[in-house]
Amino acid sequence: MKKRSAIFFVVAVLIISVSAIKAGASDISYKDGTYYGSSFKFPGPMKVSVSIKDGRICDIKVLQHLAPQKHNNMLKPLINDIISKQSSRVDAVTGATMSSNALKRAVENALSKARRQE
């Protein structure tokens, strides 16, 4: 009996955890407009603009980034991933990890200004 209860408890916790994860970032609503964010990582600051339309991320532009041009080009798929997932919680780009993390932090900084206060 204790074994069944333990199994039931574990399954219930897993279901609740998965539901909470799925309800995460995609359920966040943003105020329309363009928001600016920044972060600092070697070799210097990264500044971005994040555009919100109809409560959703629709565009991200890197305004300042001092890393090599190849890293800037490598960030394009990351930007597309953030837009499609509506979250900065995405995987970094291999070979541009520091730039990826700087971009994600800068986007999150901008999104923190765009979040609706419910």
N, C-alpha and C positions, 0 to 999 in steps of 0.2 A: 504493500500500500504506500509506504514512504517513497519507494522508487517511482511509482506512477505520479505521485504528487510532485516529486522533484522534476520529472520529465515535463509534466504539464507547466510547471513554473518556468522552466528554461524556454519552452516553446512560446509561452506568453510573453516573456521578456524579449525574445527575438522578434516576435511580431510587432510589438510596441516600438522596438528600436528601429526596425525597417520602416515602419510608418512615419516615425519622427524624421528619419533621414530623407525620405521621399517628400515630406512636407516642408523641407528646409528652404533653400534659397529661392526655388522657383515660385514660391507662394508670396514672396516679398513684393510689395508694390512700391513704385517709385513715382515721384513728382516729375512731370514733364519739364524739360529744359536741358541745358548743358551745364555740366558740373566739372570742376577741375580738381585733380588730385595729384599728389606727388609722393615720392619715396626717395630714400637715399641708399644707394648701393654703389660699390666701386664700379666704374671709375668716376661716378658723379651722380647728380640728381636725375630722376626721371619724372617728367611731368606729362600728364595725360588730360584729355578732355573726354568725357563720357556723355553722350547724348541719349536722352530718354524721350520716347514718344509713346503715347498711349500706355504709360506706366511700365514700359519695357525698354531694356537696353537696345538701342538700334545702331549705335556707332561708337567706336573708340578710336581716338587719334593720339599717337605719341607726339607730343609737342617738343620734348627735350629728352635726349638720351645720348650720352657720350661714348657708348660702346661702339665697337666696329660695325660698319654697315651690314656685314653678314648677319650680325645678331639682330639688327633691326628687321632684316628680311625674315629671319627665323621666327620673329614674334607674330607675323601675320596669321599663321594657323592658330596660335594661342588666342589672339584677339577674336578670331572667328569662333573658337570654342567657347570663350566667355560669353559672346553674344548669343550663341545657340543654346547654351545652358543657363543663361541669365544669372550667372554667378561667377565670381572670381575664384571660386574653389574648383580649380581644374588642374590637370597635371602640367608640370613645367616642360619646356622644350629641351630635349637632350642636346647638349652642346652649348646651350645658352641658359643654363640654370639660374645664374645670378640675375641676368636680364629678365628672365621669366618671373622670378620672384619679385623683382622690383616692379615690374608691370602689374602683377597681381595686387601688390600692396598699394600702388598708386591708384588702380581702379577701385579697390575697396575703399580707399580714402575718399575718392569722388562719390562713390555710391553711398557712403555714410551721410553725405550731405543731401542726397536725393531721397532717402527713405521717408516714406509717409509715417507720420506719428499717429498711430491708431489708439 
